Amino acid sequence: MRLHLLGVSGPFPESNGATSGYLLEAGSALLQFDFGSGILARLTALMPPEALNAVFLSHWHFDHTSDLLPLIYRLQALSSVLPVYAPADEASALRKAVASAPCFQLTDIAPGDRITVGDAEVFVGEARHPVPAVGFRVEQGGRVFGYTGDTNTLPSLAGFYRGCDLLLADGLFPEEEWTEQKPHLSAALAAELARDAGAKRLIVTHLNPFYSPKTVLREARTRFSDPRLAEPGAAVEI
């Protein structure tokens, strides 16, 4: 498998950046995880977006979904239909737009679901966020990729991501800013999750431009050996 980090910021982009969006090449499957602001142009630089096999959304916040709106125009022009898998959230205006667009085939998902795309298996796990949210585990060719989406602590997380070859984890907050009521993990807690899950590698993502990357990385290193911060444009072999 190969992971392309298209956008790594949240909840708003850094200068010339993009918010959450990750392309995963998983055997015969091309899977897009989240589709935030700036992602459509970056994805188009790599491949035609209509060639995706599926889009998986962790939740419906705009920094994870907003570029689905201009994608509608491209798909309509090409008479293409793209499968989208996402948690149900009736309060989301963007979900209503996607559900009503004939170019999208929207399927609601929930923790415990399993979706087969090509020769990849996508498992849906829990997440804790202010809106309905999920995380993902992808297994293909004997390799395992995990993506937490946006989440704070949950007892089930370490078990769900057990043995990942690569864990892409939300670690937005430095420790002094994190509380149990916040919508995201701290970088240190993301690293702790990777350690407890026995993940081989960790990339901390959903990086807030207001927080020092050096601080975030230093704190992640206190709980996990050799974590990385997500770098926009990077491609990572899994």
Secondary structure per residue as TSV (DSSP state, phi and psi in degrees):
chain	resnum	aa	ss	phi	psi
A	1	M	-	360.0	154.7
A	2	R	E	-136.9	133.0
A	3	L	E	-110.0	128.9
A	4	H	E	-106.9	121.7
A	5	L	E	-89.8	94.8
A	6	L	E	-81.3	-43.4
A	7	G	E	-144.1	137.2
A	8	V	-	-131.2	1.4
A	9	S	B	-90.2	162.2
A	10	G	-	-174.0	146.5
A	11	P	S	-86.7	5.8
A	12	F	S	-141.0	158.1
A	13	P	-	-81.8	155.0
A	14	E	-	-73.6	174.3
A	15	S	T	-56.1	127.6
A	16	N	T	60.4	22.8
A	17	G	-	-105.6	-167.1
A	18	A	-	-147.9	155.0
A	19	T	B	-88.1	-162.9
A	20	S	S	-61.0	130.1
A	21	G	E	-177.1	127.3
A	22	Y	E	-140.8	125.7
A	23	L	E	-98.5	126.3
A	24	L	E	-115.7	119.6
A	25	E	E	-87.8	111.7
A	26	A	E	-124.6	86.9
A	27	G	T	62.2	-121.6
A	28	S	T	-83.2	-3.0
A	29	A	E	-102.6	137.9
A	30	L	E	-111.3	110.3
A	31	L	E	-118.7	128.7
A	32	Q	E	-104.2	123.9
A	33	F	E	-106.0	112.6
A	34	D	-	66.8	157.2
A	35	F	-	-150.4	58.5
A	36	G	-	-76.3	-170.4
A	37	S	T	-64.9	132.5
A	38	G	T	88.6	-5.5
A	39	I	H	-76.0	-36.8
A	40	L	H	-58.4	-46.4
A	41	A	H	-64.4	-40.9
A	42	R	H	-70.1	-37.5
A	43	L	H	-66.3	-41.9
A	44	T	H	-62.8	-28.3
A	45	A	H	-67.8	-21.2
A	46	L	H	-98.8	-36.3
A	47	M	S	-165.6	161.4
A	48	P	-	-67.5	123.2
A	49	P	G	-57.0	-30.1
A	50	E	G	-70.4	-11.1
A	51	A	G	-83.2	-5.6
A	52	L	-	-60.1	145.6
A	53	N	S	-84.2	-28.2
A	54	A	E	-169.2	153.9
A	55	V	E	-113.7	131.9
A	56	F	E	-116.0	125.2
A	57	L	-	-109.3	131.7
A	58	S	S	-74.5	-30.7
A	59	H	-	-172.5	-179.3
A	60	W	-	-103.3	11.4
A	61	H	-	-60.6	147.6
A	62	F	H	-60.6	-32.7
A	63	D	H	-72.5	-1.8
A	64	H	H	-117.6	-3.4
A	65	T	H	-141.5	-11.7
A	66	S	T	-63.0	-30.2
A	67	D	T	-78.7	0.4
A	68	L	H	-65.9	-26.5
A	69	L	H	-67.1	-52.0
A	70	P	H	-68.1	-23.7
A	71	L	H	-62.4	-28.8
A	72	I	H	-53.4	-44.7
A	73	Y	H	-64.8	-40.1
A	74	R	H	-66.0	-45.8
A	75	L	H	-65.1	-38.4
A	76	Q	H	-62.9	-41.6
A	77	A	H	-63.6	-28.7
A	78	L	H	-100.4	-0.5
A	79	S	T	54.5	42.1
A	80	S	-	-101.9	153.2
A	81	V	-	-125.3	130.4
A	82	L	E	-120.4	124.8
A	83	P	E	-69.5	135.6
A	84	V	E	-127.7	128.9
A	85	Y	E	-116.2	127.6
A	86	A	E	-158.6	155.6
A	87	P	E	-68.1	146.9
A	88	A	-	-69.0	133.3
A	89	D	-	-151.4	91.8
A	90	E	T	-66.5	-17.0
A	91	A	T	-82.1	-8.9
A	92	S	-	-84.3	120.1
A	93	A	H	-67.7	-34.8
A	94	L	H	-68.8	-37.6
A	95	R	H	-60.7	-39.7
A	96	K	H	-62.2	-38.1
A	97	A	H	-66.5	-42.5
A	98	V	H	-67.0	-42.0
A	99	A	H	-63.8	-29.1
A	100	S	H	-92.1	-4.4
A	101	A	-	-90.0	118.8
A	102	P	T	-61.0	-18.5
A	103	C	T	-79.0	-6.9
A	104	F	E	-114.2	139.6
A	105	Q	E	-109.7	96.3
A	106	L	E	-89.6	129.7
A	107	T	E	-124.1	125.5
A	108	D	E	-73.8	140.3
A	109	I	E	-129.6	162.5
A	110	A	-	-150.8	159.3
A	111	P	T	-52.0	136.6
A	112	G	T	101.1	-15.4
A	113	D	-	-73.6	155.2
A	114	R	E	-137.1	125.9
A	115	I	E	-121.8	129.9
A	116	T	E	-98.9	125.6
A	117	V	E	-130.0	113.0
A	118	G	T	60.0	-128.2
A	119	D	T	-102.7	20.4
A	120	A	E	-107.1	144.2
A	121	E	E	-111.9	123.7
A	122	V	E	-109.8	119.5
A	123	F	E	-104.7	140.4
A	124	V	E	-104.6	128.8
A	125	G	E	-121.7	177.0
A	126	E	E	-75.5	156.6
A	127	A	-	-148.1	157.1
A	128	R	-	-121.3	111.1
A	129	H	-	-150.4	164.3
A	130	P	S	-66.0	-16.4
A	131	V	S	-123.0	166.2
A	132	P	-	-54.6	128.6
A	133	A	-	-149.6	155.0
A	134	V	E	-140.7	166.5
A	135	G	E	-119.2	174.5
A	136	F	E	-136.3	146.6
A	137	R	E	-128.8	126.6
A	138	V	E	-117.7	128.6
A	139	E	E	-119.6	129.5
A	140	Q	E	-160.6	131.1
A	141	G	T	58.7	31.8
A	142	G	T	80.2	4.7
A	143	R	E	-112.6	154.5
A	144	V	E	-132.4	127.8
A	145	F	E	-117.7	135.2
A	146	G	E	-122.7	140.6
A	147	Y	E	-135.0	118.6
A	148	T	-	-77.0	-16.6
A	149	G	-	60.0	-152.3
A	150	D	S	-94.4	125.4
A	151	T	-	-158.1	154.4
A	152	N	-	-104.0	-167.8
A	153	T	-	-65.3	145.9
A	154	L	-	-152.0	139.4
A	155	P	T	-61.5	-26.5
A	156	S	T	-81.9	-11.3
A	157	L	H	-64.9	-46.9
A	158	A	H	-61.3	-39.1
A	159	G	H	-67.7	-40.2
A	160	F	H	-65.0	-38.4
A	161	Y	T	-95.9	15.2
A	162	R	T	-54.4	127.3
A	163	G	T	74.3	17.9
A	164	C	-	-60.8	137.5
A	165	D	S	-70.8	-33.5
A	166	L	E	-143.2	127.8
A	167	L	E	-111.7	122.4
A	168	L	E	-100.9	109.1
A	169	A	E	-123.8	139.1
A	170	D	E	-64.2	118.1
A	171	G	-	-140.2	53.0
A	172	L	-	-63.7	-41.9
A	173	F	B	-92.7	141.6
A	174	P	-	-70.7	158.9
A	175	E	G	-58.4	-37.6
A	176	E	G	-69.2	-17.2
A	177	E	G	-97.9	-12.9
A	178	W	-	-83.0	142.7
A	179	T	-	-139.8	166.8
A	180	E	T	-63.7	-20.3
A	181	Q	T	-91.7	-6.1
A	182	K	S	-72.3	161.7
A	183	P	S	-86.3	2.4
A	184	H	S	-140.1	160.8
A	185	L	-	-73.3	160.2
A	186	S	B	-83.1	165.7
A	187	A	H	-61.6	-38.6
A	188	A	H	-64.8	-40.0
A	189	L	H	-71.1	-33.3
A	190	A	H	-61.9	-41.1
A	191	A	H	-67.3	-38.1
A	192	E	H	-63.5	-40.0
A	193	L	H	-60.6	-47.3
A	194	A	H	-59.4	-42.6
A	195	R	H	-62.9	-49.2
A	196	D	H	-66.6	-29.7
A	197	A	H	-82.3	-8.3
A	198	G	T	69.3	29.2
A	199	A	-	-66.8	143.0
A	200	K	S	-77.4	-36.8
A	201	R	-	-138.4	153.5
A	202	L	E	-132.8	132.6
A	203	I	E	-120.1	122.6
A	204	V	E	-89.2	128.6
A	205	T	E	-131.9	-169.5
A	206	H	-	59.1	55.1
A	207	L	B	-85.9	121.2
A	208	N	-	-81.3	124.4
A	209	P	T	-59.7	-17.7
A	210	F	T	-79.5	-14.3
A	211	Y	S	-105.8	142.3
A	212	S	-	-65.7	123.8
A	213	P	H	-59.9	-35.0
A	214	K	H	-63.0	-40.3
A	215	T	H	-66.3	-46.5
A	216	V	H	-59.1	-46.0
A	217	L	H	-67.6	-42.1
A	218	R	H	-60.4	-41.6
A	219	E	H	-70.6	-35.8
A	220	A	H	-63.4	-34.4
A	221	R	T	-68.7	-14.6
A	222	T	T	-76.2	-14.3
A	223	R	T	-121.1	-13.6
A	224	F	S	-149.3	139.3
A	225	S	S	-77.9	128.5
A	226	D	S	56.8	51.9
A	227	P	-	-71.1	160.8
A	228	R	E	-122.0	151.6
A	229	L	E	-91.3	142.8
A	230	A	-	-61.9	134.1
A	231	E	-	-118.1	118.9
A	232	P	T	-60.1	133.8
A	233	G	T	92.5	-10.0
A	234	A	-	-74.2	148.9
A	235	A	E	-119.7	131.9
A	236	V	E	-124.3	126.1
A	237	E	E	-78.6	139.0
A	238	I	-	-115.0	360.0
